[in-house]
Amino acid sequence: MVYVLNKNGNPLMPTKRRGKARHLLKDGMAKAAKLEPSAIQLLYDSAEYAQSISLGVGAGSKTIGISANAEKEELYCAEAELRTDIVGLLSTRRAFRR
């Protein structure tokens, strides 16, 4: 995915068309806004069109899942692994205090 910003820096819908983004950069119609994640900023006026995006969060005991979905596709997904060593560390600290 290549994230797209308009001329004023406001976010637009991301695109999967990396070739289109590369041609915009090469022709001077866009500039690189960020390298990670890939983002470009358009240097010309464009429509302010954006789709509605829903955010889903799945909380579990050991992992948390996050997903951002548009009407037809998944735009972003991530999984965060929670720490499981906290109880042991607190027990060790309590033992040192005794």
Residue, then its C-alpha position, 0 to 999 in steps of 0.5 A: m500500500v502507498y498512502v497518499l496525502n493531498k496538496n495540503g497534507n490531508p490524507l486521501m485513500p491509499t492505493k495499491r498501484r505502486g507503479k502509478a505512485r512511482h510515475l507520479l514521483k518521476d514526473g514531479m507531480a508528487k513528492a515522497a512524504k515518508l519512506e516507512p510506511s510508503a507515503i506520497q504527497l501530491l503536488y497538484d489539486s485533487a478531489e477530497y474524496a475518501q471512503s468510510i473506514s471501519l476499525g476493528v479491535g480484537a482483544g485477547s489474553k495474549t494478543i491484540g489484533i487491529s484491522a482497518n477495513a474499507e468497503k471492499e478491502e482491508l487497508y491495514c492489519a496488525e497484531a500486537e503480542l502482550r507481555t506475559d512476564i510481568v507476574g514473574l518480574l513482580s514476584t522476583r522484585r518482591a522476593f528481593r525486598r524480603 
